[in-house]
Amino acid sequence: MTHGGVGELRFRFLHTYVVVPDVAPGTYTVRSARYQYRVLDIAEREVAVYDWHPEGISPVRTPHLHVPAAGAITLAQRPGTPRADAKTYLGRLHFPTAGITLEDILELLIREFGVDPVRSDWEAVLQANREVTDRGRTE
């Protein structure tokens, strides 16, 4: 819920993991294979999409952000430039990012979009989850 209880946003996500057996019997390594975190408005229109798909047909294989809600703009150009009236469609661009976690998106929704957290200790919960994730990366 956002803005005092009005459901104005939706959040959809896909996160694919690969589980690989380790050398030691009964142990495994788990790694992320791809993710997509979609912030949508109440009509299911995409507001922002954080995406990472290292395989597939897209030439962009690094983590990135799409902002489909952003409209087309005309960038200021020097006089006489042949593309002076050309539109730049921001929603089609791939803005590079670092790897994004579920915790990052939840914090974004709470802090920036005004989503009401279910728990009063949400910051501590997100921090604890980040520490577990970071510890798993270094082991």
N, C-alpha and C positions, 0 to 999 in steps of 0.2 A: 504494500500500500504506500502511496505517496501523499504528500501534502495534507496530512491530517486524516488519512483514511480513504481517500478517493483513489481507486485503482486506475492509474493513468499509464502505467508501464507494464510491460511483460518482459520476461527474460527467458531466453531459450538457449540451451547450450548442447554442444556435441563435444565429447572428449574421448578420443580413441587411445587405448593403451596396448602395448605389446608386452606379453609376459614370456620371458626366455629362461629356460632352466639353466642354473649355474652348474659349475663343475661338481660341487658338493651335492650329494643326493638330497632331494627334498627342499632345496633352496632355489630361489628364482630372483631374477632382476626384472623390475617393471619400469618401462619408460613410456613417455608420451609419444604417440605417433602422429597426432594432429589434434587441433581443437578449433572450435568456432563458438564464440560467445556473442549472442545477438540481443541487443536492446531494442525493443519494439514499442510502438505506442499502442493505445487501446484498440486501434483498428488493425493491428498486426503489421503496420508499416515499419520498416527498419529505420532506426534512428542512428545506430552505430553498430558495427560488426568488427570484432577482433578475430582475426583469422590466421591460422598457420596450417599449411598443408604442404609438406616437403616433397610430396609426390603428386603427380597428376598432370593435367594439360596446361595449367597456368604457368607462365614463365616466372612468376613471383613465388618463390618457395620459402621465403623468410617470413617471420611474424610481421603482420601489418594490420592496419586499421582502415576500414571503409566507413565513410560518413554519407550513407545514401540520402539522409534527410537534407544534406547541404544542396542548395540549388546551383544552377549554372551561374557563373560570373564572367564578366569580360575584364580581363586583366589590362591595366593601363599599359599602353605601348608608346613608343616614340612616333612622332608624326610621320606618316608615309609608310609605316610598316604594313606589309601585305596582310598580316593577320590581325590588324587593328580591331576588327569587329568580331573576331573569333571567340566563341564561348569556351570556357574551361569547365568541364562537368566534374565538380569536386567529388560527387558520389561515386564516380568510376575510378578514382585514383586509389593507389595502394600506398598509404602513409606508413613508412617503416616504424616498427616498434621493437622493443626488447620482447622476450617471451612474456606473456601475460598469464597470470594464474587466476583461478576462480576467486581467490581472496581479493585480488586486485579489482576485479569487476564488482564484487559485492561492496567493497569500500567505495568505489566510484558511484554506485547506485545510491548508497546511503549519504555520502558527503555531497556529491554534486547534483544528483537528481532529487534529493530530498525524500528518498524512500525511508519509511519508518522501520527501524530495526525491530525484530521480534524480541531480541534480548537486550537488556541494558548493558551487558558485558561484551557486546559484539566486537569491540576493538581488541580485547584480550583474547577472545576466541580466534579471531583472524590472525593475531600475532602468534598464538600457539600453533596454529596450523602452518603458518609460514616457517616457523622454527623446525617443525617436523619435516616439512618438505625440504628445507635447506640441509638439514642433517642427512636426509636420504641421498642428497646429491653428492655429499662429501664422503660418504662411506663406501 
